């Protein structure tokens, strides 16, 4: 085999430095551009990426890491694993991702413990696998035409099957899938490809003996292929654990290890193989301490046949370039490394080892002493429920939404104009007030029971709060892909957190003053604020979350004092941060649940606390969700086919499994909503059931929202009438 490049990365951001892919996708979906124009936009991003990586001196350039929506969905298409019902759609790829008017999309959930979402494949006995290598071959040839030699990247067979909707049934199809991978390897070898990267992040989680046997089978078989490139199996997000000796015993030539989150234990099992050492973090924005990385590389060189320097995982999870952030404090900028800077770190580490220890990355300075003071404990749920029922007087099956309403182009333009100084704050706030009144009147007209103010003043459910808390910095262009065209700008949590003044009280109180119906105050929970930020690395994560919880607790108290009767404190990232190894999960859930209870501990019995979770396999942590002690939990269910209902029988508080998938443009009719509600009522007593969408409505249009909510209200009203008789 040719030598593996001395420096590489496992992947790179693909949305474009100015979100070019987002704009191209949404233009295509709206019918304003053609598929050819969308493909041209993708080609321009790929050309820019390869040029940037080569210009920085990187030796090993990856290809096939670009995606129009999601890399797991791309792998399903590669293997021909397209469910029959989508094959007749005008565009099967986007039908699986987003659905069509008469066809629901595939389920979507979180990619391991990140905020990236992937499309869940459906693999069963009826799946007909057939290789379609057009995408990886097309990108390979495209790169060569531009003068770049690349390494195709594909999700490995075991991870692909384990990420499917039914992993056990999918693993039973391993032989058929491996036949496709063998054909792919032969095709790539015929193209003169030296190395192929097979991503197997599922191997860093706990695996059963049967799953480990699948690893052995897969890589023994692929390794024995007579015509193939070199096999580089990349693991990331943790240590390979029990999968390490299994993989080491196979004929694969190179193994990628995450030395940021996984460490060095047991890696001597890889003696003689090429080790692709992930010493530069792909998950945070802090500079890599060169000496710490050099020590890890020296330890690996003691046993490895060859060593290449890499990122710990794909750089998909970080923004493009610190240079695009001139507004950040210079001292903070000096501590940061985004994707371009991390590539430069990889190249530098591969070329030279530092002679002296320059120390760790500059820290935020001394942290304040943890607040270990006691917090008040809320009354038992039964006591609170009685007080809230007397105050709120809600009907059976109360209808509400999750928080946000559509963010119109006019709102986004006004926010940008304020930032640019082209619109005065007073005029902007008048427009926000008008939009809040519009949202309140719309909900009243549609017949919702618990209203929201629509969040027109917020650009993001985390960044908005970060902009009002000490210890955070926000970026101008620090976009990171969440799914498809959806991008976020994670704030940078770099110092001690404090709330200098109320954040949400003004607009929540204004909305409540417009109506006699209860209005929810909308907050983001401490775990989610931290999970969806780039967090300082000089404090334990639980202490950072605790600081944020104290700031949220102050906001809860002020909302209650302002007369807001319901306060929703969302924690959609509770499941996301769950450690991949079972041995670490109980400890995390203990402090995460305690932080949420600390944040909401200031609320009185008559104030109803809601929480919300979505797109994160929440059925796996239902006991912890119950432990949050929220009075009402709204949770994504429609997109995932109501799978949560199989686990909620013992849930002892109000629960609203979603009945409207807001991440698809399709609008459910009243009959579809009624069907989902009937399934909920079969699992829960009507007195505990709430009716709501899967998530916030920010990404939808008003036309879609009005029709969908009207259908939701109609379905709830019809069932309510039957229950009341």
C-alpha positions in Angstrom: 0.0 0.0 0.0 1.2 3.6 -0.6 2.1 5.4 2.6 -0.7 7.2 4.3 -0.5 11.0 4.2 1.3 12.5 7.2 -1.5 15.1 7.8 -5.2 14.9 7.2 -8.6 15.7 8.5 -11.6 13.4 8.8 -14.0 15.9 7.2 -14.7 19.6 6.8 -17.6 22.1 7.1 -19.8 21.9 4.0 -22.4 24.6 4.3 -20.1 27.2 2.8 -18.4 30.1 4.7 -21.5 32.3 4.1 -24.1 29.5 4.2 -24.1 29.2 0.4 -25.5 25.7 0.6 -28.4 26.8 2.8 -29.4 29.5 0.3 -29.1 27.1 -2.7 -31.1 24.4 -1.0 -34.0 26.7 0.0 -34.0 28.2 -3.4 -34.3 24.8 -5.0 -37.0 23.7 -2.5 -39.0 26.8 -3.1 -38.9 26.3 -6.9 -36.8 29.3 -7.6 -33.8 27.4 -9.0 -33.2 24.1 -10.8 -31.4 20.9 -9.6 -28.5 21.7 -11.9 -28.1 25.1 -10.2 -28.2 23.4 -6.8 -25.5 20.9 -7.9 -23.4 23.8 -9.2 -23.5 25.5 -5.8 -22.3 22.3 -4.2 -19.5 22.0 -6.7 -18.4 25.5 -5.9 -18.3 24.7 -2.2 -16.3 21.5 -2.8 -13.8 23.3 -5.0 -13.3 26.0 -2.4 -12.8 23.4 0.3 -10.2 21.4 -1.5 -8.4 24.6 -2.5 -8.4 25.8 1.1 -7.1 22.5 2.5 -4.4 22.2 -0.1 -3.4 25.8 0.3 -2.9 25.2 4.1 -0.5 22.4 3.3 -2.7 19.4 4.2 -1.4 16.2 2.5 -4.5 14.0 2.8 -7.6 15.6 1.3 -11.0 13.9 1.9 -13.8 13.7 -0.6 -17.4 12.5 -0.4 -17.7 14.4 2.9 -19.9 17.0 1.2 -23.7 16.3 1.3 -26.8 18.1 0.1 -28.5 17.0 3.3 -26.9 14.3 5.4 -24.1 11.7 5.1 -26.1 8.8 6.5 -28.8 9.5 3.9 -26.1 9.6 1.3 -24.9 6.2 2.4 -28.5 4.8 2.1 -28.6 6.0 -1.5 -25.1 4.6 -2.1 -26.3 1.2 -1.0 -29.7 1.4 -2.7 -31.4 1.3 0.6 -34.3 3.6 -0.5 -37.7 2.4 0.9 -40.1 1.6 -1.9 -42.6 4.3 -1.0 -40.0 7.0 -1.8 -38.9 5.6 -5.2 -41.9 7.1 -6.9 -41.4 10.6 -5.6 -40.2 13.4 -7.9 -37.0 13.7 -5.9 -36.6 10.5 -3.7 -33.6 11.9 -1.9 -35.3 15.0 -0.5 -38.6 13.1 0.0 -36.7 10.9 2.5 -35.2 13.9 4.1 -38.2 16.3 4.2 -41.3 14.4 3.1 -43.8 15.5 0.5 -47.4 16.6 0.8 -48.6 13.0 0.9 -45.5 11.2 2.2 -43.9 11.6 5.7 -40.1 11.8 5.8 -37.8 9.3 7.5 -37.1 9.7 11.2 -34.4 12.1 12.2 -32.3 12.0 15.4 -29.0 13.2 16.9 -25.6 12.1 15.5 -24.1 10.5 18.7 -23.6 13.2 21.3 -23.5 16.1 18.9 -26.2 18.7 17.8 -26.0 17.4 14.2 -29.1 15.4 13.1 -29.0 12.5 10.7 -31.7 10.7 8.8 -32.4 7.3 10.2 -32.3 4.5 7.5 -34.9 1.8 7.3 -33.3 -1.6 6.8 -35.3 -4.8 6.9 -35.7 -8.2 5.2 -37.3 -6.5 2.2 -34.5 -4.0 1.5 -32.9 -4.6 -1.9 -29.3 -3.5 -1.8 -27.6 -2.3 -5.0 -24.5 -0.2 -5.2 -24.9 3.3 -6.7 -21.4 4.8 -6.5 -22.2 7.9 -8.6 -21.6 10.4 -5.8 -18.2 9.2 -4.4 -17.0 8.6 -8.0 -18.3 11.9 -9.2 -16.5 13.9 -6.4 -13.3 11.9 -6.9 -13.2 12.7 -10.6 -14.3 16.3 -9.9 -11.4 16.8 -7.5 -8.9 15.2 -10.0 -10.1 17.6 -12.7 -9.2 20.4 -10.4 -5.8 18.9 -9.7 -6.5 17.4 -6.3 -6.0 13.8 -5.3 -8.5 12.8 -2.6 -9.4 10.0 -0.2 -13.1 9.0 -0.5 -15.0 8.9 2.8 -17.9 6.6 3.4 -19.7 5.6 6.6 -18.6 2.1 7.5 -21.0 -0.9 7.2 -21.3 -1.6 10.9 -22.1 1.9 11.9 -24.5 2.3 9.1 -26.5 -0.7 10.1 -26.4 0.1 13.8 -27.8 3.6 13.1 -30.8 2.2 11.3 -34.4 2.2 12.7 -34.1 -1.5 13.7 -30.4 -2.3 14.3 -31.0 -6.0 15.1 -32.9 -6.5 11.8 -30.4 -4.4 9.9 -27.4 -6.4 11.2 -29.0 -9.6 9.9 -28.4 -8.0 6.4 -24.6 -7.6 7.0 -23.5 -10.0 4.2 -25.6 -8.3 1.6 -24.3 -4.9 2.7 -20.7 -6.1 2.6 -21.2 -7.3 -1.0 -21.9 -3.6 -1.9 -18.9 -2.4 0.0 -16.7 -5.0 -1.7 -18.0 -3.8 -5.1 -17.3 -0.2 -4.0 -13.8 -1.0 -3.0 -13.2 -2.7 -6.4 -14.6 0.3 -8.2 -12.4 2.7 -6.3 -9.3 0.5 -6.9 -10.1 0.5 -10.6 -10.1 4.4 -10.4 -6.6 4.3 -8.9 -7.6 5.3 -5.4 -4.9 4.7 -2.8 -6.9 4.9 0.4 -10.6 4.8 1.4 -11.9 6.0 4.8 -14.6 4.0 6.4 -16.1 5.9 9.4 -17.1 3.7 12.4 -18.0 6.0 15.3 -20.5 3.5 16.6 -17.6 1.4 17.8 -16.8 3.9 20.6 -20.1 3.0 22.4 -20.9 -0.1 24.3 -21.3 -3.0 21.9 -22.7 -6.5 22.3 -20.8 -9.7 21.5 -22.9 -10.0 18.4 -22.1 -6.5 17.2 -18.4 -7.0 17.8 -18.6 -10.2 15.8 -20.1 -8.1 13.0 -17.1 -5.8 13.2 -14.8 -8.8 12.9 -16.8 -10.3 10.0 -16.9 -7.0 8.1 -13.3 -6.1 8.2 -11.9 -9.6 7.8 -14.0 -9.9 4.7 -13.2 -6.4 3.3 -9.6 -6.8 4.2 -9.4 -10.0 2.1 -10.7 -8.3 -1.0 -8.1 -8.8 -3.7 -8.6 -5.5 -5.5 -9.0 -2.7 -3.1 -7.5 0.6 -1.8 -5.9 0.7 1.6 -8.5 0.5 4.4 -8.5 3.4 6.9 -11.2 2.8 9.6 -11.9 6.0 11.5 -13.3 6.0 15.0 -14.2 9.1 16.9 -16.1 10.6 19.8 -14.4 8.3 22.3 -12.2 5.3 22.9 -12.7 2.1 20.9 -12.8 0.1 24.1 -13.8 -3.6 23.5 -13.8 -3.0 19.7 -10.1 -2.1 19.7 -8.6 -5.6 19.8 -11.3 -6.8 17.4 -10.4 -4.2 14.8 -6.7 -4.6 15.5 -6.9 -8.3 14.6 -8.4 -7.6 11.1 -6.3 -6.8 7.9 -7.2 -3.1 7.8 -4.0 -1.1 7.3 -4.9 2.1 9.2 -7.0 3.0 12.2 -8.1 6.4 13.3 -8.3 7.1 17.0 -9.7 10.1 18.9 -6.9 11.1 21.3 -8.8 14.1 22.6 -11.8 12.3 24.0 -10.5 8.7 24.0 -7.0 8.7 25.3 -4.1 6.2 24.8 -5.2 3.2 26.9 -4.7 -0.1 25.1 -3.7 1.4 21.8 -0.5 -0.8 21.7 -2.9 -3.4 20.2 -2.5 -1.5 17.0 1.2 -2.2 16.8 2.4 -2.3 13.3 -0.6 -0.6 11.8 -0.8 3.0 10.6 -2.4 5.0 13.4 -4.2 8.2 12.3 -3.9 10.1 15.5 -6.7 12.6 16.3 -4.9 15.1 18.4 -6.6 18.3 17.2 -10.2 18.5 18.5 -13.0 18.6 15.9 -15.6 19.4 18.6 -14.5 22.7 20.2 -13.0 26.0 19.2 -10.0 26.2 21.4 -6.4 26.2 20.3 -4.6 22.8 20.6 -1.7 22.9 23.2 1.2 21.8 20.9 3.2 20.1 23.6 0.2 18.1 24.8 -0.5 16.9 21.2 3.2 16.2 20.7 3.3 14.0 23.8 0.4 12.0 22.6 2.0 11.6 19.1 5.3 10.4 20.7 3.4 7.8 22.7 1.7 6.5 19.6 5.0 6.4 17.6 6.4 4.1 20.2 4.3 1.2 18.8 2.7 2.2 15.5 4.0 1.2 12.1 3.4 4.8 10.8 1.7 7.8 12.4 -0.4 10.4 10.7 -1.7 13.6 12.4 -5.4 14.3 12.1 -8.4 15.9 13.8 -10.2 13.9 16.4 -13.3 13.8 14.2 -14.7 15.7 11.2 -14.5 19.5 11.4 -18.2 19.6 10.5 -18.9 20.6 14.1 -17.0 23.9 14.1 -17.2 27.2 12.1 -15.0 27.9 9.2 -12.5 30.7 10.1 -11.7 32.9 13.2 -10.6 35.6 10.7 -14.3 36.1 9.9 -14.9 37.3 13.5 -13.4 40.8 13.8 -15.8 41.8 16.5 -14.6 39.3 19.1 -12.4 40.6 21.8 -8.7 40.2 20.7 -7.8 38.3 23.8 -10.5 35.8 23.2 -9.7 35.5 19.5 -6.2 34.6 20.5 -7.5 31.5 22.3 -9.6 30.3 19.4 -9.2 27.9 16.5 -12.0 27.3 13.9 -11.7 24.8 11.0 -9.0 26.6 9.0 -6.9 27.2 12.1 -7.3 23.5 13.1 -6.1 22.4 9.7 -3.1 24.6 10.2 -2.5 23.0 13.6 -2.6 19.5 12.0 -0.1 20.5 9.4 2.3 22.1 11.9 2.2 19.1 14.2 2.9 16.7 11.3 5.9 18.8 10.2 7.6 19.5 13.5 7.4 18.6 17.2 7.7 21.6 19.6 11.0 21.8 21.4 9.6 23.3 24.6 6.3 23.1 26.4 4.3 26.4 25.7 1.7 25.3 28.2 -2.0 24.8 27.8 -4.3 27.0 25.8 -4.8 30.4 27.5 -7.6 30.1 30.1 -10.3 32.4 31.2 -8.5 33.1 34.4 -9.5 32.1 37.9 -13.1 30.8 38.1 -15.4 31.9 40.9 -16.0 29.6 43.8 -18.9 27.2 43.1 -22.2 28.2 44.7 -23.0 25.2 47.0 -25.9 27.0 48.8 -29.1 25.2 49.3 -32.0 25.8 46.9 -35.7 25.6 47.6 -37.5 22.3 46.8 -40.8 22.5 45.0 -43.9 20.9 46.6 -45.0 17.5 45.4 -46.5 17.3 42.0 -50.0 16.6 43.3 -50.0 19.7 45.4 -48.8 21.8 42.5 -51.2 20.3 40.0 -54.2 21.2 42.2 -53.0 24.8 42.6 -52.3 25.2 38.8 -55.7 23.7 37.8 -57.4 26.2 40.0 -55.4 29.1 38.5 -55.4 28.1 34.8 -58.8 26.4 34.4 -57.7 24.6 31.2 -59.9 22.1 29.3 -59.1 18.5 28.6 -56.4 18.1 25.9 -55.2 21.6 26.1 -53.6 22.8 22.8 -50.4 24.8 22.8 -47.2 25.2 20.7 -43.6 24.8 21.7 -42.6 28.5 21.5 -41.4 30.0 18.3 -43.5 31.2 15.4 -42.3 31.7 11.8 -39.4 34.1 11.5 -40.4 36.2 8.5 -37.9 37.8 6.1 -39.0 41.2 7.4 -38.1 40.3 11.0 -34.7 39.0 10.0 -34.0 42.1 7.9 -35.0 44.4 10.7 -32.7 42.5 13.1 -29.8 42.8 10.7 -30.6 46.5 10.1 -30.4 47.2 13.9 -27.0 45.4 14.0 -25.8 47.5 11.1 -27.0 50.7 12.6 -29.5 51.3 9.8 -32.6 50.9 12.0 -33.2 52.5 15.4 -33.8 50.3 18.4 -37.1 52.0 19.2 -38.5 51.3 15.7 -37.2 47.7 15.9 -38.9 47.1 19.2 -42.2 48.5 17.8 -42.0 46.0 15.0 -41.3 43.2 17.6 -44.4 44.3 19.6 -46.5 44.3 16.5 -45.4 40.8 15.6 -46.1 39.6 19.1 -49.6 41.0 18.9 -50.1 39.4 15.5 -49.1 36.0 17.0 -51.3 36.3 20.0 -54.3 37.2 17.9 -53.7 34.4 15.5 -53.6 31.9 18.4 -56.8 33.3 19.8 -58.5 33.1 16.5 -57.4 29.5 15.9 -58.5 28.5 19.4 -55.3 27.5 21.2 -55.6 27.2 25.0 -52.1 28.2 26.1 -50.4 30.8 24.0 -46.8 31.9 23.3 -45.5 35.2 22.2 -43.7 33.7 19.2 -40.2 34.8 20.0 -39.8 37.4 17.2 -37.0 39.1 19.2 -34.9 36.0 19.2 -32.4 34.8 16.6 -31.8 31.5 18.3 -32.9 29.7 21.5 -29.3 29.6 22.8 -27.6 32.6 21.2 -30.3 35.0 22.3 -29.6 34.1 26.0 -25.9 34.1 25.5 -26.1 37.7 24.2 -27.6 38.7 27.5 -25.4 36.8 29.9 -21.9 37.6 31.2 -19.3 35.0 30.3 -20.5 34.5 26.7 -19.4 35.8 23.3 -21.4 35.5 20.1 -20.0 35.3 16.6 -21.0 37.0 13.4 -20.2 34.2 10.9 -19.6 31.2 13.2 -22.3 29.0 11.5 -22.4 25.2 12.1 -24.8 22.8 10.3 -27.5 21.2 12.4 -29.3 19.4 9.6 -30.0 20.0 6.0 -30.2 23.8 5.5 -30.6 24.5 9.2 -27.5 26.2 10.7 -26.8 27.6 14.2 -24.2 30.0 15.6 -23.1 28.4 18.8 -22.0 31.0 21.3 -18.6 30.8 23.0 -18.8 30.3 26.7 -15.4 31.6 27.9 -15.8 32.9 31.4 -18.0 32.8 34.6 -21.7 33.1 33.8 -24.0 35.7 35.4 -27.3 37.4 34.5 -26.9 41.2 34.8 -30.6 41.9 34.2 -33.9 40.3 33.2 -33.8 38.9 29.7 -37.3 37.7 28.7 -39.7 39.4 31.2 -40.5 42.4 29.1 -41.9 40.6 26.1 -43.6 37.8 28.1 -45.4 40.3 30.3 -46.4 42.3 27.2 -47.9 39.2 25.5 -49.8 38.2 28.7 -51.3 41.7 28.9 -52.8 41.3 25.4 -55.0 38.3 26.3 -57.0 36.6 29.0 -55.6 33.2 28.0 -52.4 32.0 29.7 -49.1 32.8 28.0 -46.0 30.8 28.5 -42.7 32.5 29.4 -40.0 30.8 27.2 -36.5 29.9 28.5 -33.8 27.6 27.5 -32.5 25.2 30.1 -29.0 25.1 31.5 -27.9 21.8 29.9 -29.0 22.9 26.5 -27.4 26.3 26.7 -24.1 24.6 27.5 -24.5 21.8 25.0 -25.2 24.1 22.2 -22.3 26.4 23.0 -18.5 26.0 22.7 -17.6 25.7 26.3 -14.6 26.7 28.3 -12.2 23.9 28.9 -10.8 25.0 32.3 -13.8 23.9 34.5 -15.7 20.7 34.9 -18.8 20.7 32.6 -21.1 20.2 35.5 -19.9 23.4 37.2 -20.4 25.4 34.0 -24.0 24.0 33.8 -24.5 24.9 37.4 -23.6 28.5 36.8 -26.0 28.7 33.9 -28.7 27.1 36.1 -28.4 29.9 38.6 -28.9 32.5 35.9 -32.0 30.7 34.6 -33.3 30.4 38.2 -33.1 34.2 38.5 -35.1 34.6 35.2 -37.8 32.1 36.4 -38.3 34.1 39.6 -38.6 37.4 37.7 -41.1 35.9 35.2 -43.2 34.6 38.1 -43.1 38.0 39.8 -44.3 39.6 36.6 -47.4 37.4 36.6 -46.5 34.9 33.9 -48.5 31.8 34.9 -46.6 29.2 32.8 -42.8 29.0 32.3 -41.3 26.6 29.9 -37.6 25.7 30.4 -36.6 23.7 27.4 -34.0 20.9 27.7 -33.8 19.3 24.2 -30.1 18.5 24.7 -30.6 16.4 27.8 -30.3 13.2 25.8 -27.7 14.7 23.5 -25.1 15.0 26.2 -25.6 11.5 27.5 -22.2 9.8 27.5 -21.8 7.1 24.9 -20.6 4.5 27.5 -23.2 3.2 29.9 -20.8 3.3 32.9 -20.7 7.1 32.6 -24.4 7.8 32.0 -25.9 7.6 35.6 -23.4 10.2 36.9 -24.2 12.6 34.1 -27.9 12.3 34.4 -27.7 12.9 38.2 -26.0 16.2 37.9 -27.9 17.3 34.7 -31.3 16.6 36.3 -30.1 18.4 39.5 -29.1 21.4 37.4 -32.6 21.6 35.8 -34.3 21.3 39.2 -32.0 24.0 40.5 -33.0 26.3 37.6 -36.7 25.8 38.3 -36.6 25.6 42.1 -37.7 29.2 42.5 -41.2 28.7 41.1 -44.2 28.5 43.4 -46.9 25.9 43.3 -49.3 27.9 41.2 -46.7 28.5 38.4 -46.7 25.6 35.9 -43.3 24.6 34.7 -43.1 23.0 31.3 -40.1 21.5 29.5 -39.5 20.3 25.9 -37.3 17.7 24.3 -37.1 16.8 20.6 -35.3 14.7 18.0 -33.0 12.8 20.4 -34.4 9.3 21.3 -35.8 10.6 24.5 -37.5 7.3 25.2 -34.0 6.1 26.3 -33.9 8.5 29.3 -37.6 8.7 30.3 -36.9 8.2 33.9 -34.5 11.1 33.9 -37.1 13.3 32.1 -39.6 12.4 34.8 -36.9 13.3 37.3 -36.8 16.9 36.0 -40.0 17.3 37.9 -41.6 19.6 35.3 -45.3 19.8 35.5 -45.7 19.3 31.7 -43.3 17.8 29.2 -43.8 18.3 25.5 -41.8 15.9 23.3 -41.2 15.1 19.7 -43.3 12.1 18.6 -44.9 12.7 15.1 -41.6 12.5 13.2 -40.5 9.3 14.9 -43.8 7.5 14.4 -45.0 7.9 18.0 -42.3 5.4 19.2 -42.2 7.3 22.6 -45.7 6.1 23.4 -44.4 2.6 24.1 -42.5 3.9 27.1 -44.7 6.5 28.7 -47.2 4.4 30.7 -45.5 5.2 34.0 -44.9 8.9 33.3 -46.6 10.7 36.2 -47.1 14.2 34.9 -48.5 16.1 32.0 -47.2 14.9 28.7 -47.6 16.3 25.1 -46.3 13.9 22.5 -46.0 15.9 19.3 -48.7 15.6 16.6 -47.2 17.8 13.9 -43.7 17.3 12.4 -42.4 20.8 11.9 -39.2 19.8 10.2 -41.1 18.8 7.1 -43.0 21.2 4.8 -46.0 18.9 4.7 -49.1 19.9 6.6 -51.0 17.1 8.5 -54.8 17.0 8.1 -57.1 16.8 11.1 -57.6 13.0 10.6 -53.9 12.4 10.8 -53.6 14.5 14.0 -56.6 12.7 15.5 -55.0 9.3 14.8 -51.9 10.4 16.6 -54.0 11.7 19.5 -55.9 8.5 19.7 -52.7 6.5 20.0 -51.6 8.9 22.8 -54.9 8.5 24.7 -54.5 4.7 24.5 -51.2 5.1 26.4 -52.0 7.9 28.8 -55.1 9.1 30.7 -56.7 12.1 29.1 -56.2 14.3 32.1 -52.4 14.1 31.5 -52.4 14.6 27.7 -51.4 17.9 26.1 -51.6 18.6 22.4 -48.7 20.3 20.6 -46.4 20.2 17.6 -43.1 18.3 17.7 -41.0 21.5 18.0 -41.0 25.2 17.5 -42.5 26.7 14.3 -39.6 29.0 13.4 -38.6 27.3 10.2 -42.1 27.0 8.7 -44.2 29.6 6.9 -47.3 31.3 8.3 -49.4 29.6 5.6 -48.2 26.2 6.7 -48.6 27.0 10.4 -52.1 28.4 10.2 -53.4 25.4 8.4 -51.6 22.9 10.5 -52.6 24.5 13.8 -56.2 24.7 12.7 -56.2 21.0 12.0 -54.6 20.3 15.4 -57.2 22.4 17.2 -60.0 20.7 15.3 -58.7 17.2 16.1 -58.3 18.0 19.8 -61.8 19.6 20.0 -63.4 16.6 18.4 -61.8 14.2 20.8 -62.5 16.5 23.7 -66.2 16.5 22.9 -66.3 12.7 22.9 -64.4 12.5 26.2 -66.8 14.9 27.8 -69.9 13.0 27.0 
